[in-house]
Amino acid sequence: MKKLPIGISNFKELIEENYYYIDKTNFISEIVDSSAKIILLPRPRRFGKTLNLGMLNYFFNVQEESRELFDGLNISNNKETMSHCNRYPIIYISFKDVKEESFELSFERIKQLIDKEVSKHQKKIDTILENIDIADSKHYNRLISEEASEIDYKNAFKLLSKLLTIAYGQKCVVLIDEYDTPIQTGFLQGYYDKIVGFFKTFMGAVLKDNDIHIYKAVLTGILRVSKESIFSDLNNIKVYTLLNSEFSDKFGFTKDETKKMLGDYNLSDSFEEVNRWYDGYTIGDKSIFNPWSLLNYIDGREFDVYWANTSSNGIIRTLVENSEDFRNDLKVLLKGESIEKIVNPNITFKDKDFNFKEEMLYSFLFFSGYLKYTSKRFERGKHYCQLTIVNIECQYIFENIISNWITDSFSNSKLRVLLKSLITGDLFIFERIFSEFVRDTLSFHDTAKTNVESVYHAFFLGLLINLNDYEVISNQEAGYGRVDIMLLHKTDKQKLAIVMELKTIDDFIEETKDNALLSATQQIKEKEYISLVQKRGYDNILSFGVVFDGKRVWVREV
């Protein structure tokens, strides 16, 4: 039996080393025959994107003598497509490993990738330097001498496509793998605007109005990032997502392909169980099996969860943890039932409420391969999909990994309710939720310390750190004393300004909670704490006292 290509993404190695290969070479014909010059193909991870892009590289690359790699494969019977073999200069880059903590580190990694691609063509380009204009020559020399600026790098592939077209007398093919990895990382690490700014210019420079130098461009990733970000300047790009029939059988394995593969490894009897575990991905009008999981099953001959690589799910986790309603939806999904949701092919990170948009959560879960549609309709510009969990493997992911995220984030959900009630002045909700936080978070040991008021004060300040749009002021002189806590919106003085006085019940004098509340509110009035807020230009002011008694909290407005 042939070796299984687990983890093999190099097409040449796969063919030359005689690994088992499910023939996807008709993908090349579909690229060639497509009327689109620039093609974006978002697919879930581990679905063969890198292998297919590498195949295009070996097929089109004028620097390769690779025609024999395709002997006996489907594409070899297509004379028209084969006429394109080894005909075009290739610009090929993968961003799959650009996952840095800062923009500066990401940019350094991207520079290295661009430098590597430019140097790959240096010998050929050096032969035509006398025939190019001075500006291009200077730009090229800065790139190869490591003196290039950020602007030089943003325009590097545009220059490279021009120089290669001149050098070979033939347009280029541009291949960009995992284009969205740096963008997702930028969102999670807090440098989204900077990384999008780079890619918007970088992509636009090489792909927009560059027909004279480009024959085809193919991009892969997991998501389709909205046109309003990096593709806003491109009107010649065609995107084929899981909702489209084009290229639907070129990533992952079809039912017939799966049956043949199981038969080749004497596992035909396991098809029904394989179908339950690893089938169910609906792409266009095709039912597709997860290729990574199927290969691993055949190799180990055990049904298991092979696809649950949680480290790559940062954005999905962020969305799940910040969703108010997903908890209830998950109960429905885990029963094997479906829910109707809007699926948006255009993922946008720009919306300030991104973390809380249900539409984005379900779009991510769908396009990342966790949910499938059983039916869909297009109505008033929106895709309404009846969504359900894809298969047993994904059921495990929902039951274990995603459920744990929800459990971990339950307190985060309550925290959002607490903070929202505070900044909107809903003191009834604030008192109730804050009491729950104190009860569930502070131990009796903490609240039995001598300076117990400072414990509550520090605890509350820790919660308020999450209000990024507000200035939190503590123990500052105001009026005729020191106010415990003030909250002032940093930019909008029409927003509610908040003044709080914190008290604990004095057991020594047998103080009641009503007396303690009265004392707190009187102190705010008598010390004129709100005067400082008024001097800062805030007129919409809410002041109240907060009284703690062990694990109970009471609130009273002045």
Beta strands, then each sheet from edge to edge (+ up, - down):
strand 1: 38-42
strand 2: 90-94
strand 3: 172-177
strand 4: 214-221
strand 5: 237-239
strand 6: 281-283
strand 7: 286-288
strand 8: 339-343
strand 9: 371-379
strand 10: 382-389
strand 11: 470-478
strand 12: 481-489
strand 13: 497-504
strand 14: 541-549
strand 15: 552-557
sheet 1: 2+ 3+ 4+ 1+ 5+
sheet 2: 6+ 7-
sheet 3: 8+ 10- 9+
sheet 4: 11+ 12- 13+ 14+ 15-
end
